[in-house]
Amino acid sequence: MVRSLVDRLSSVTGRGRGTVEDPLHRETCFVCDARLAVSDLYNRLRVCHVCRFHYSMTARERIDSLVDPATFRETNRSITSLDPLSFSSRVAYKRRIFRDQRRTGLTEAVVTGTCAIGGSQAMLIVLDFGFMGGTMGCVVGEKVALALEQASKRKLPTIAVVTSGGVRIQEGVLSLMQMAKTATASRLLDEKGMPFISILANPATGQAYASFANLADIILGEPAAIVGFSPMSAIKEGSDAPLPSGSHTAESHAEHGMIDAVVQRTELRDLLAALLDLLGPQYSLTPREKKRYKPVEVQGTRAWSSVQLARHSERPSSVDYVERIFTSFVELHGDRVHGDDPSMVCGFGHLGGQTVMVLGHDRGRDGAGSGGRMSPEGFRKAQRAVRLASKFDIPLLSLIDTPGPDPSLAAEERGLGNAIATTMSEVSGVDVPSIAVVIGEGGNAAALALGVADRVLMMENAIYSAVSPEEAAEMLYQDPARAEEAAESLRLTAQDCRDLGIADRVIPEPPEGAHANPDVAARQLRRTLLEEIADLQAKPPKRRLRDRYRKFRKMGEYNSHFRAAITREVDALQGFVATGVRRVARRGPSDSMDRPEDIITDAPAVPRNGGSHSA
């Protein structure tokens, strides 16, 4: 179905002819034959009310569909094209420009200006495919670059709607140079920390696609839009086999992690308004009192009980907490390299009126089927979110619930080790307040990669471990059935992690676990997050970074936390050995099942002379 729509869409947009069929003259839908003349949806947004097919729109129609009424103010309208190369062709270049100007009412293939969307001010850049196929000649590149420069100077977020067919051959290599011009200008928005959103409509190909459009912080696509650097005809010619169904579309790009979402035109304005609200002028939480919170004492639980509760099938996931704690949440998708890992959820949301970036593991409740194991794409998507948090100067919150990274060969070949290391480096060096919360199972490097934060918190029944109890039992005893015994030795409970200096705070849960009352658990977590963010934001950034470095630099040193933990281990071992000796005395020294030396051999090593403790 998608493939046939793309083929038809290519003919409707006039690929190769530089013209577009006028949607105002269409009486019936060419996909489903529905009567469009009586359709309010078609008259407003050029969308079929039956099959939801998205027809082409002019630049003026797009502006009217997106901006608040009477708020658009066009900029640089008087700049028009000449013939810089005196290009020779059957129809003179100047004549073609004049013809398209008269037909479209535009001076060039792009319209730029300031506007308001949902009450938020923005710079708008709209390419029109009806004007010489939306190709990026010198004037288009100049107007786009000027708009980006003005947005940077005035500190306005920028939205670009791209419908372009590629190179403007009449301007030769000068047309090619517009890629560098617009890409360089888009960097100014990064330097000022201003949001940049691009919308890929049909078609979005060639130079515009491979320059400023792909440098946006958030990239959206319209349904069934032809998207990609090469035109469809070139891809077909270069392929020996028929193209896969749905290839070279916005949907395909979303599946492969290249864009954040495919958005219906009816929902686009509301989504842009929400994003501009989230990324607009920021509010900052501050503590009402300088007094530090008084930690709530929680009851210690047996390790295996914590393991079972952390893995409980009904335990709230990151998505459950996001729905209960954050408002106006907008999810991001894709690593911009290979794919979109559904086990990694990233997005912007409001917490107490302040925008935050949220990262969270999803253990497969959305059909991912990975059980929360992160792929390289998931780590790279997290890196992208961390960079956006830094750019927009908003706190970074990580909700950790994963058994570990994807152990497959395919993941290794796609750069798993590098993805873990670079994610850990990005998170540890981010210059905004960061909080990591282990809400369930904190397993291995997938947990740690998101956990190198200013504050590390754990839900009362969460666990944090280098290996699972089953893996530990297999390695130590060659018997996975002894997982319960191994769990006690791993010191993986929230209380253990706080004693060892890994967790800064333990968040209480309802008596039977977070799954028994998710609303109460979410309320406890929300209150703690508000306290911690306000406390962290009261500190200078350099101090936060210094404290974060020292915190993890000291991990594993023989300090008071280790001393207390090791004292408990030694006391337990002494009681265990004494019990074993008494049993040997009763049974006799010939009984090899309970020899004291066997018991002592399995005991963990105790550090000597103040050295580091290792298992």
N, C-alpha and C positions, 0 to 999 in steps of 0.2 A: 504494500500500500504506500509506504513512504517513498519507495523507489519510483513508483509511477507518478507520485505527486511531484517529486523533484524533476523528473523528465518534463512534465507538463509545465512546471514552474519556470524551467529554463526557456521554454518557448514563450510563455507569457511575458517574462522580463526582457525578451528580445536579446538574449546573449549573442554577442558578435555583431549586432546591428547598432548598439548604442541608443536604442529607443525603448520605450515602455508603453504598453497598452494602457490607454486612459481608463481607469476603473469607473469613472463617472458614466461611461457609456455602456457598461455591462448590465444587462437585464437579468440574466440567469447565471448561476454558479456553474463554471465549467467542470467542476468535480462531481457535484450531486444534482445539478439542474434545478436547484431551489431558486425561487423568484427573489432576486436581490433588490428589485426596485421598491418593494414594500418592507424591506428589512431595516429597522432602526439601527441594529448593530452594524450592518454594512454601511449605512449612510454616515455613521459616526466614526467607525474605526476600520472600515474596509475588511470586515471579517464576516464570513458566511455564518448566518445564524443556525444553520443545520449541521454542516460538516466541520465548522470552525476553521475553514481554510483562510489563511491570511494573504490578502491581496496587497499589491504594492501601494504605497502611499507617497504623496509628494512631500517635500520638505515642509511646506506650510501646513499640510494636514497633520503631519507628525507633531509639529510644534503646538498646534491647537489641541491635540489629543493628550499632551503631556503637561503643559504649563497651566498655572492658575490664570483665570481670565484677565486679559488686559495687562499682563505683567511682562510680556516679552518686548525687549528693546534691542533691535538689530544693531550690530556693530560692523564696521568696515564694509558696508554695502557697496560703496562706490568703486572698489577695486575690481577691475575687469581684465580679461585676458587679451594679450596681443598675439603675435605670431613670431616668437623669439627665434625660430630656426628658418623662417620663410619656407615652411614645409610644402612640398609639392605633392599634390594628389588630385584625384578626379574632381573632387569638390574642394574648393579653397577652404583652408582652416578657418579664416575669419568669417567666411560665409556660414560655415557650420555653427560657429559660436553665435552669430547673430540670429540664425534660425532657431536655435535652442533657447536663446534669451527671449525671443518673441513668443515662442510656444509655451514656455514654463513661467515666464514672468520673473525669472531669476537672472542675476548678473553672472553667476558661476554655479558650479555643481555643489556648493556648500553655503549654508546659511549659519551665521554665528550671532550670538547675542546673549544678554543677561535676562533672567526670568526668575520666577518663584514657582516652586513645586511643593505643594502641601505647606506653604508658608515659609519654606526655606529658600534662601537666595542661591542661585547657581549660574554658572556659565554653560550655555548650550551650544553644541556643534552638531549640525545635521547635514549629512550628505544626501544628495538627491540623485538617484539612479537615472531619472528621466533627463538629466542634463548631461549629455555625452557619456552615458553609462556610469556617472559618478566617478570618473577617472580623476586621478590626482595630478593635475598639472601645476604649474608654478603658482597660479593665483590660489588654487585650493590649498596647496601647502602653506602659502603665505598667510591665508586667512585662518587656517587651523593653528599655525604657530603663534600668530598674534593673539588669538583667543586664549591659548594656553598661557602666554606671557601675561595677558591682562588678568586672567584668573589668579595667577600666582601673585601678581602685584596687589590685587584687591582681596586676596585670601578668600577666593570663592571656590567651592567644589565644582567639578566639571563633569558634564554628561555628554558623551558623543554617541550619536546614532549613525551607524556606518552602513551604507548601501553603495558598494563600489565594485566596478568591474575590472580594475587592474590599471595597467599603465596607459598614459595618454601618449600614444606613439607620435603624435604631431609635435610633441615637445621633446622627444628623444631622451637623452641622458639627463637633461634638466628636470624632466619629470621624475626620473629615478632619484635624483638628489633630494626630492621632497620627503623621501623616507627618512633621511638623516636629519633634515630640518625639523620635522615634527617629532621624531624620537628624542632629539636633543631638547626641544622645548618642553616635552612632557616631564623631563627630569626636574624642571623647576617646581612642579607640584610636589614632587617627593621632598625637595629641599625645604619647602614651606609646610610640609605635613598636611597637604590638602587632598581630599578624596578625589579619585578619578574613576568614573564608571563608564563603561562602553557597552553599547547594545548592538549586536550583530543582526541586522535584518537581511532580507533576501535581495540580491546576493551580497555577501561580504567576503571579497577575495582580493588578491593582489597586494598592491603597495600599502593601501590604507590598513588592510588586515594585518600585514606583517610589520607595521611600524607603530603608530601611536595607539591604535585600537587594542593591540595585544600588550601594551604596557600599562593598561588600567589596573587598578587595585581589584575591581570586581568586574567580571565580564558576563553579560547576559546574552541570550540568543532568543530569536523568535522561532516559533514552531516551523519545522520543515525548511528553514532557511538554508541555502547553499553557503557553506562556510569553509574557508581554507585558502591557502596561499595560491595554489594553482587552480585555474578554471576547470570545470567539469570536463570540457572537451579535451584538454591536455591530459588529464588523468586517464580518460578512456583510451586515448591514443597510446599512452605509455604502459598500458596494462594488457598482458596477453590473455587474461581471463576476465570474464564479466565481473564488474564491481559488486561487492557484497551489498545486500539490501540495506538501504538507509545510510550508506557511506557518504561522507562529504556533506553531512548535514549538521545542524546545531545539535540534534539529538546524539549523533555519533561523537561529536566533540565533547559533549557533556559526559558521555560514557567513558571517554578516554582522558578525562581530567583536564580538558583544555578550557572549559568555561564553567561558571558556577551554577547556572541553571538555565533551563528553557522556560520562558515565561510567556503566557498568553497575553496578547495585547490588552485585553480587558483588565488584567491585573498589574500591568507594568507601572502605571502612574502611582498606584498605592504603594508598590514595592519601592519605587524611587523615593517617594516621600518618607517612607520608614527609614531607608538608608541615610538620607540626608539628615533626618532627625537624630539618628544614632551617631552619625559622624560629624554633626555640626558643632556649635559652641558647647563646650563641655562644662559639666558641673562636677564638683569634687567633694567627696565625703570628708568631713573633718570630725575628730573626736570632740564631744562636748566637754569632757573632763580629761585631764592629763593622767588620771589614775588608771593603771593597767587593770585589765580584767582579773578576776579571781577564778582560777581554773576549777572546774567541777570535778570532784573525785568520782571515778567510776569503779565499779566492782570488777576485779580481775576475773577472767574466765579461763577455763582450760583451753589450751591451744587448739585441740581438735574440734571443740565446740565452736571456736571462732572461725576455723576453716569451713565448717559446715554452714555457719550463718553467712559468711562472706560469699559463699557459692550458692546460696539459696535461690531457687528458680524465681521466686517472687520478690527478691530483694530489689529495691529501687535502683534503676540504672542511671547513667548520666542524663539520658533523655528525660527520664522521669523527674529528676531534680531540675533540669532546665525548664521544663513546663511549669513547675511549681514555684520556682525562685525568680526567674528572669522574665521580664516583659519585653515585648517588641523584638523577640529573638529572630534574627535573620541568619540562616545557615549558609556557609560557604562550601564549595565543592571543588575537588580537583587539585592535583599537585602541579599542573601546567607542564608535565613531562610525559606521563604515561597513563595515569588512571585516577580513579577516585575510590579510596578505601572507605567503605561504609562503616567500618569498625572505628573510625576516627571522626568524631563530630566536632566541627569548628563553626564559630559564628559570633556575631555581635549581639549584645542584649543589654537591657537596662537593669541595674541593681541599685535600688534606693535612689533612682533618678540619675545615676551616673552610668555612662556606657562602659562596658567591660568586654574583653575578648575571652570567650569560653572555649576550652578544649576538653573533650570528654571521650572516653572509650564507650563503645556500644557493643555489648556481648552477643549480638546477633538477634536482638529482639525485633529489628527491622528487616529480617530476612537475609542478613549478610552471610550467615552460615559459617563465619570464621571463629565464633566463640570469643570474640574480642581480641584475637591475635592480630597484631599490627603488621602490615606489609610495608615495604619501602615507600609505597605511595602514601600510606597513612602518615609516616614520619615526615615526608616532604610536605604534605598538606599542613601538618602541624607547624613546620618551619615557616611556611608562608603566613600562617596566622600569627606567629610570633613577630614576624617582621612588620605586619600590619599594626599590631598592638604598639610596637615601638614607634612606627611612623605617626600614628594618631595619638600617642602619649596616653594610652588607656591601660588600666590594670589587666594583668593576665591571670586567669583562673584555670587550673587544670583539675578535672575530676577523673581520678585514676581507678580503673576497674578492668584489669586485663590479666590473663594467665601468662602473657609473655609475647615476644615477637613471633612472626610466622617462621616455622623451622624448615620450610620447603626449599628444595634446590632452586626452584624458579625465583624465590625471594632472594636467595643468595646471588643469583646471576643478575638480578636487577639492582644490586648494590645495597643489600640490607645492612651490612656492617657500617658502611659509610653513612647511610641514612640515620642510623642510631647515633653515631658519634657526632655528626653535624647537628642533629636535633638537640642533643645534650649541650653542645657548645652554644647554640643559639639561645636556648632557654637560660643557661647559666649566665650569659652575658647580657641579657635584655635589660635595658635601662629604665624599665617601668616596674612598679610594684608587682610582685608575683606570689601567688599562693597555689600550693598543690594540696589536694585533698584526696586521700585514699578512701574511697567510699565502699570498696568491696575487696577485690583481690588485687594486690599490688605485686605483680609477678615480673621478676627479672628486669632486663634492660628496657623493656617496653614501658614499665612503670617509672624507672629511674630517669629515662630520657625526658619525661615531662615533670619530674619531681625535684629538679635542682632549682628550688624556689626560695624566696625570702622566708616564707613560712611553709612548713610541712605539717599538715593536719591529718588526723585519722579518725574515721568513725569508730565508735566503741568496739564493734565486732569486725572491723576490717583487719586484713593481714598484709604483711609486707615481707617478701622473701626472695632470695636469689634463685631458689628452685622450689618446686612444689614438694609437699611432704611425700608424695608417691615417688617422685624422682629421687629424693634423698634416701628413701627406704631402699630403693633398687640399688643405688650406688653404695650405700653403707652396709646393708644387710643382704643384698641380693634377694630381697623379699618385699615386694610392694605392699603386702598385707600388713607390714609393720609401719604404715604411714602415720598412724596415730602416735606411735612412739617417736618417730622422727620429728613430728610436728612440735613436740615439747622441746626437743633439743635445738630446733631452728630459731627459737625465740622470735616468732613472727607476729605475735599479737600486738595490738595497739599499745597496751601497757608496757610490753617488752621494748617496743621501739621508742617509747618516750623515755624509759629508763636508760636506753643506750644513746640517747641524744639525737636519734634520727627524726622522731616526731616531736614537734614543739607543743602540740596540744591534742587532746583526745576529746572528741565531740560525743556527748551522751546519745544513746538511742533509746527507743521505747523498750520496756522490760524484756519482751520476747524477740527483739530485733527490729531493724528498720522496716522489714517487710510487714510487720504486724500493724504498723500505723505510719505509712509513708508521709502523710501530711505533717505529723509531729516531727519526724526525722528531718524533713525539708525545712521546717521552721527553725529547728535547732541549728542546722547548717547555715541557713540564711543569716541568722543573728550573728553567728560566729564570723562569717565572711564580712559582714558590715563592720564588725569590731576590728578585724584584722586589716582591712583595707584602709579604714580611717587612721589606724595606728601607723601603718606603713607610709601613707601619704604625708604624714606629719614629719617624716624624716627627710633630710636632703638626699638627692639621688646618689651622690658619691658615697655617703655613709651607708646607704642600703646596699650598694654594690660591694663595698668593703666588708660589711657584715656577712653578706651572702658568701663571699669568697672564704672568709674565715670559718664560717659554719661548716662548709664541706671540706675545707682544708684539714680540719681537726678530726674528721670522721675516722674512727679506728684508733685514736690515741688512747693511752691508758689514763683516763680521767675519772672523775667521781662517778659518772654514769657507769663506766665499765667496772669500777671497783665495786659498786653496789650489786651489779648483775653477776659478777664473778663470785662475790661472797655468797650469794644465794646458790650458785652452782656448786661451790665447794661444800657448803652445808648440806645440800641435797645429796651430793656424792658420798660424803662421809656417812650420812645416815644409810644410804644405799649399801655401801661397803660393809658397814657394821651389821646390817641385816643379813647380808650374804655370808659373812663370817660365822654368824650364829647358826645359819642354816647348814654350813659346812660342818660346824662342830657337832650338830645333831646327826647329820648323815654320814660323816666320816670323810677323811681326805681322799678316798678312792672315787668319790662321786665327782666326775669331771664336768657335770652340767653346770655346777654353781661354784667353780673355782674363783677365789677372789681376784687372781691375776687376770682372768678373763673379763671380769666386771671392770677392773681398772683399765684394761686395754681399750675398752670402748669409750672411756671418759674423754671429754674434750680437754685439750691442752690448756693449762693455766699460764698466762704470760709471766715471765720472770724479769726482774730488774727494771720494771717500768716500761717494758717494750709493748709493742702493739699486740692486741689479742687477735688470734686467727683460729678458725675452726678447722 
